[in-house]
C-alpha cells in the first residue's frame, strides 16, 4: 500500500531505539549482518523484554495508526487476530506477514 498522504511509515526498530532497549543498544554497536550483530539479534528474537502491549501503547503515544488494505484498523482488531500476541517482535513480525502497516501522521 502506498503511504497515505501526510503520513510516514514506521521505521524498522524505531520502538526499540526509542525505549531504548538494552539489546538494541548492543546491536547498534555492531555492523548489521555481522556475526556479532546476529548473535545479539537472536536475543531480541527469542527473548524480547517488552510485551506487545508495551509496543501498542508506544505506537498510540507516538501517533501511529494501523492500516490494512488501505484502511485504518483498530488495534483491538489486530490483537484479536494475532496468534502470537506475546513479545513486541512477535507482534510486529506477525503484523507484517499479515499485511498490516504502521503509519504516523507528519
N, C-alpha and C positions, 0 to 999 in steps of 0.2 A: 504494500500500500504506500502511495506517496505520502510524504509528511504533510499533514494538514497546514494550510496557510496560517502563519503566526505561531506555529509550534516548532519545537526542536525535538529530536529523538533522544531517548535515554542513552547515555554513553556507557559502554561496557565498563563494569566495575565502579561506576560513579558512586553508588551507595557505599561500597567497601572503602573507597578512598576518602569519602566524606566523613565516615564514622569517627576516626579511622580504625579499621580492623587491623589488629596486630599481625595477622597473617598477610594481609595486603601490603602493609608497610614492609614486611620482609620480602615479599615478592617484588616490590618496586626496586629493591637493591640489586636484582639480578636481571640480565638481559632476557627479554621474553623469548620463550622457546628453548632456553639453555637447560642443561641437565639440572642445575641448581634451582632454577625457576620452577621446573616441572616437579621437582621433589617437594618444594614448598606448596605448590599448587595442589598437590594431592591432599594436603591437609585441608585446604579450602573446600575441595570437592567432597571429602568424606566426613569432615567434622566441623562444619560451619558453626561458629559460636552464636550466630544470630538466627533468630526464628523468622519464619515467614511473616508473622505479624509485625516484627520489627521493620522489615522491608516495606510492608504495606503502609505502616504509619509514616515511615520516612518519605515514601512516594507522595502521600497525601500532604504532608507538611511542606514538601518542596514543589507542590503544584502539578505533579504528574497525573496523567489520566491514562486509562487503559482503553485500547481500541482493538476491535476485531472486525474484519471485513469492512473497514471504513467507518464503523460506527462506535461511539463511545459505549463502554461496557462497565457496569457497576462491579466494583471489586468483589463484592459478595458472590456474584455470579461466577467469577474466576475461582473463588475459594470452594464453592460447591462442586465445580467440575474437576478441580485439580485432584489427581490421585496421590500426590506426594507433597502435601502441604506441611512439610517439616522445616527444613532449613531454607535460608534465603536463596542459596544456589539452586536447590531443588525446585523451588517455586519459579524462579526466573527462567531456568532452563526449560521447565515444563511449559511455561507461557510461550516461549519462543517456538518450541516444537509444535505447539497447538495454534499457532497463528495470531497470538496476542502481541500487541506492540505498545510501547510506552512513549508518550509524548508529553512535553511540558510547554505551556503557553509562554512565549517570549515577551 
